[in-house]
Amino acid sequence: MGCVSPSDRRVKPPSPVPSPNLRILALLCVAMAGVAAPAIAMLMLGHGAVSAPLARVSGALLAVGMMGAGMIGAAATGRFWVGVVLAMLAGTGLVALAFALGVPPLAHPLSLAIALILASFSFAARGALFARSAADKGWLIAVLVVAGEAAMLFTAAAMPKALPDWLLVLLPAQWASTAIGAALHGMDAWAAGAALMALLGTGAATMLVAGLWPRRWPYLVMFTAWLGFSALVWHHPAPPLPVLESAAIP
């Protein structure tokens, strides 16, 4: 019997979405949740010269779009970096659309860049964990998580007192919405420092769990970090968003 090299003994991990039809469906979900739905909402809210409604919910729209692209993309492909790239592409594209629809130029571009990077990291980390822990069902879990957090964000935007603040501070999508919205409204990174730290910290904890899977003890680290950073956001909220004046639209 011939010798078997270590490289031959390594088993290639299965694709998170082995079926071609399901893979196409997962990519359609990425395109719909990450680009199409937020872009359509922006076009409806930013129609005409008055962009105040768009400016008010721009943070939530970008956060949901990036979460849809990054989380579902990472879960469907099983690759963290794919989720980061997709989330960044969705975020930068939606930012460009917001500017085209009348959102004023940025006072602190670096603040927005930091918010987009950390949000992409956090969302892609969760998608990568879903891929490791749920295999071919991971992308479906990601779709449900995106839908649930998006519903709560948009409910809070449409009816500010409908959901309690303690519930919203538990949502990573709300952290991203806060950080991105603050940057789009001319605030520096310190204004949403707690939300940015929460995205970074929970993303790192989630990557720890994904990297050590199937060990279960890292989940304690992740949930402790999630609750701890939620408390940080609760005790150090971002200041209220100022009213933006619409940029001229030719």
N, C-alpha and C positions, 0 to 999 in steps of 0.2 A: 504494500500500500504506500503511495507517495506521500510526501510531507505536505502539509497544508500550511500556507503562510498565514500570519496574523491578518493580513489584508483580506485573504479569502474567507477567514472565519467571521469577519465583521458583516453583520446583516444590515442592509440598507433599510432605514425606517420607512414604513409605508406612507404613501401620500395621504395627507389629511382628508382630501376629497378624491378618492380613487376613481369615481365614476365620471366620465367626460360630461354627461348631462348635468350632474350636480355641480361640477366645476364651472360650467357655463352659468348655471343659476347663481352660484356664489359670486361670480364676477359681475353679473347683472345687479345683484344686491349691492355690491361695492359701488358700482356706477350710479345706481339710483339713490342710495343713502348718502354717498359721499359727494356727489356732484349735482345730479339732476334735481332732486327735491330741494336742497338749499338754494340752488340757482333759480329755480322757478319761484320760490318764496321771495327771494331778493328782487326779482324782476317785478313781481306783483306789488311789493311794498315800496320799491324805489321808482315806480312809474311816475313820470312827470318831474317837476322841478322840486317838489317837496320830498326830502329824504329823511325827515324826522322819524317816521315809523321804522324805516330800515336801520337808521343809526341806533335806535333804542334796542333792537333785537339782533343786531349784527353779531355780537359776541356769541349769542346762543346759536345762531345759524352756522357760524363758522365752527363752533365746537361740535355740533351735531354732525356736520359734514366731515370733519376730520376724524371723529370717532367712527363714523360709518366706514370711511375708507381705510383707516388704519387698523381698527380692531377686526373688522370682517376680513380685510385683506390678509392680515397676519394669520388669522385663524384658518382661512381657506388654504393658504399656501404652506403653513407651518414654518414660515420664515419671518423672524422679527424684523429684519431690515426691509423686507418688502412692505410691511405695515408702516414703518417709519416713512419710507419714500412716498407711498400712496397718500398718507396723511398730509405730508408736506406739500405734495402737488395739489391736493384738494384745497388745503388752506391758502396757499399762495394764489391759486386760481380764483377762489371766492373773494379774497381780499382785492384782487384786481377788478373783479366785477363790482364790488362795493364802491371802489373809487370811481369807476365808470358811471355808476348810478348816482353819484353826488355826495358820497361820504368825503369829508374834507381830508386833505393831506395830513400825514402823521406829524405830530410834534416830536415824538420819540420813537423813531423806527426800530431802534434796538430793542425797545420794550416789546414790540409786537413780535420781532424775530425770536426773542427768548420764549415768549408765550407759545408760539407755534412749535418751536423745537421741543419744549417740555411736554406739551400736549400730545405731540406725535409720539414721543417716547413712551408716555404713560399708556396711551391707547393701544399702541402696537404691543407693548408688554402684556397687556391683558389678553389680546388676541393670541399671542404666542402661548400663553398659559392654557387657553381654551384648546388650542391645537394639541398640546402635550397631554392634557388631562382627559379630553373627550374625543380625541382622534377625529374621525370623519363627522362627528356630531358637533365639533367645536364651533364651526362657522354658524350653525343654527343657533347655538347659545349666544354667539356674538350678535346675531341679528336681533334676538329677543332682548338682549341687554341694551343695544342701541335704541330699539323701539321704545323700551320702557323709560330710559333716561331722557330721550327726546320728548316723549309725551309729557313728562314732568317739567322739563325746561320750558316748553311752549305753553303749558298751562300756567306756569308761574309768570311768564312774560305777558300773557293775555289777561290773566286775573291775578295781580300781584299778591293778594291776600288769600288765595285759594289754598295754597300749600304752606305748612308751617316752615319757618326758617330752619329749624333743627333737622328737618328732612332734607332740605335742599343742600345743606352743608355736607351731607353724606355722599353726595354725587360727584364723582370725578368730572363728569361733563359740566356740572355747575362751576367747579373750580376753573376749568378751561374757559368757560363762558365769561367768568368774572375777569380773568387775566387778559383775555383777548379784548373784551369790551372796554376795559380800562385803557389798554394801549390805543385802541381806535378812538377813544375820547380824549387823547392827548395827555394821559397820565404816564408817569415813569414807572419802571418795574417795581419800585418799592411800594407803590400804591396797592398792588395785588401780590405783595411778597408772600403772604401766607398761602394763597392759592398756588403760586408757583412752587413753593417748597412742598406743598402737598402732592402736586403732580410728580415732582422729582422723587420724593421719598416713597410714595406708594408704587411708582413705576419700578424703582430699584428693588423694593420688597417683592413685587410680582415677578421680576426677572429671577430673583433668588429662588422662588418657589418653582418656576419653570425649569431652571437649571438643575435643581436637585430632585425633580420628579423622578420616580414615584414616592420618594420620602414624603411623609405627611406633616412632620413637625414644622417645616417652614411656613405652613399655613398659619400657625400661631403668630409668627413674625409678621406676616402680611396683614392679618386682621388687626393685630395690635397697632401696626403702623397706620392702617386705614382709620381706625377710631382715633388714634392720637392726632393725626393730621386733620381730621374732621374737627376735633376740638380746637386745634390751632386756628382753623378758618373761622370757627364760631366766635372765638375770642378776639380775633384780629381781622374783622371784615374790611373789605375794600370800601373806600368812600363812595358816596352816591355819584352816579354818572352825571356830568354836566350836560346841559343842553347844547347840541351842536348846531351850528348854522350850516345850511345846505351849501355845498359847492355848486357853482354854476354848471349847468349841463347844456352843452350846445344843442 
